[in-house]
Amino acid sequence: MERISLLTSILLRLNDLLSASVLIVAFSLLAYIALQNWHTAIARALCVLLTGVVIVSGGDVLLGQAEHDATIQFLLRAQWLGITLVPAGYVHLSDALLSYSGLLSRRRRWLVALSYGLSLGFFALALSGDLLLRGGIARGPLAQFGAGPLFGLFAIYFAITIGGGLWAVWQVRRLALTPTLRRRLTYLGATFLAPGLAVFPYLVIAGTYDFLSNNVVLLLSAMGAAGVAMMITIMVYSIAFQGLLLPDRLIKQDFIRWGLYGPFVGVTIILFLRSTPVLAKTVGLPLETLLTFGVMIMTVLMPIFVSKIKPYLDALVYRQDRAEIDYLRTLPRNTFTYADLRSLLENTLVVICGALRVDTGFVAAPDDANSYMVKTLVGARRLVKRFVAEHPLNEMMPRLQAAAPGEPGAIPPLDMFLRYDGFCMLPLRSPEGDFLGALGVAYPQGGLTPEARRLIGVLAHQMELALATVQMQQRLFDTLRGMGPEMQLLQVLNTRLEQATPASLDTLEAEVALLPEFPQLVKDALTHYWGGPKLSDSPLLGLRTVRRLIGDQGGSPTRALQAVLRQAIENLRPDDQLDPSAQEWLLYNILELRFLQGKRTRDIAERLAMSESDFYRKQRIAVEEVVRQLALMEESESQ
């Protein structure tokens, strides 16, 4: 007898742990999908199913701890909100899948509304009266009601919705055009029963607990909970992001991240909390002491474990692209940033000034606007400011640039140093001879001895290398930014083709944002913003965002396109707290002054203190940002 009670105790603890695990998995999936993909009908239907699982699993966890009859009665009836939600969610999901595949039906929409009405009715019956539920087991490990006269009707309704859902999955899979979509729908069909298995009240069926022992029922319940947690995860992965324009590899990566930071950590913590009381009795220590040490250890070890295992899981996702992804992952650590440049220049200046026994030095170099500025300085700031005010950099730098370059690695000769009012200036050049800026230090009392020039030459070479590297990186970053819209459009196109159905192919041809000439069309429309054939006859008039605004713009497609372009530019407006000299403000000001206000290029360049050549380079980057914004607006409009 004692052995049976021990087995029952173990099975009860196992069921308690697995019910909590199902609750954590379902709630994590529900929160993740609701935040990531709520705008699609498929995701909303999945959220309904997961909500039902969360309610029932949460009720199971609470029932395991409840002791008062009134509490048990309330929890058993409240669980029926989740139980009745699931069949309605199945109907909702079936309609969303069929609609996504182009099989639209107004009658099916009414059926969805009817299913929610029926579920609400069954829930009302579960809350009061004996028509649906009555008698049964009211306490203990198998607390449950018995079946009322209408329970069979609910079971039939439940079965019909599951059967109809499986038929819908089969229909959609038959219409799928790509192996990726068919594979996902196969996963969905194999795990479609998971929410139903998780919530259906099997013990309500009269007689179940009479011919099966408690231990058998508890064992079956534990096996079912473990299978449900796994099946729900696969089910949600298979279609949760249908309609979300993300590549399959990114969806897998997101799921790995979610699995590590959500269910894995949550289940581990639950396992720890459930096992701590048993451990406390075994070792004879207070429960609070073990909890304190356990929380401390897990807080430290869990993040370390997750960070260690994540690269190996990512390697499974990026099997074919592992070399590129690994390099991109290490790129931020290897990049020589402007902060690194400033630190290197400052430290080098400190060494030079210390060796020459002078107090002040600075480095001047071109900025983004093709003018010159002091990048860093050491010593007397007021002295440098006064020097720059008396000898403007824009006048002094061309003279330094015109000086004959010296031999790379050789000691700079005296004639390479230009002396200005107590400072000596040395041009800085790249290995190719391009002018990078100038080093200025206070003229030493002992003059520029060969030893001083040798030291300056060696350290100035390090400055040249740093300045050239940062300029090269900036050109690479500008190139990558320029490729951004094209890469994003290719990702969108690839994802749409992965999720292709005959219905989606009909709309794919009309996707203006997917046209290869889309960036050029945007530039032309901006150029003719105040009127012209490249605006009034632009293919951009076919954008969904434009068609939606035609009614608000008095039926004029041209004015609607102007409004969309204006909104895209306004989306790029930086926060007012951002430094006005920041790159974001420069790009926004170019767009507003050039296109929205229609000012001349020369006037804008003078106002923004830049050359016309630099203006055109920045304008190209700004237009690419507008292209990216329009693509994002069009993507959100399609969801």
Secondary structure as UniProt FT lines:
FT   HELIX           2..37
FT   TURN            38..39
FT   HELIX           41..63
FT   TURN            64..65
FT   HELIX           69..100
FT   TURN            101..102
FT   HELIX           106..127
FT   STRAND          133..137
FT   TURN            141..142
FT   STRAND          144..147
FT   TURN            149..150
FT   HELIX           151..175
FT   HELIX           179..191
FT   TURN            192..193
FT   HELIX           194..199
FT   HELIX           202..204
FT   TURN            206..207
FT   HELIX           208..211
FT   HELIX           214..239
FT   TURN            240..243
FT   HELIX           248..259
FT   HELIX           260..264
FT   HELIX           265..283
FT   HELIX           287..317
FT   TURN            320..321
FT   HELIX           322..334
FT   HELIX           338..356
FT   STRAND          361..366
FT   TURN            368..369
FT   STRAND          372..378
FT   HELIX           381..390
FT   HELIX           393..402
FT   TURN            408..409
FT   HELIX           414..416
FT   STRAND          418..420
FT   TURN            421..422
FT   STRAND          423..429
FT   TURN            431..432
FT   STRAND          435..442
FT   TURN            445..446
FT   HELIX           450..498
FT   HELIX           502..508
FT   TURN            509..510
FT   HELIX           512..514
FT   TURN            516..517
FT   HELIX           518..527
FT   TURN            528..530
FT   HELIX           533..536
FT   HELIX           539..542
FT   HELIX           544..549
FT   HELIX           551..553
FT   TURN            554..555
FT   HELIX           557..571
FT   TURN            576..577
FT   TURN            580..581
FT   HELIX           583..591
FT   HELIX           592..596
FT   HELIX           601..607
FT   TURN            608..609
FT   HELIX           612..637
//
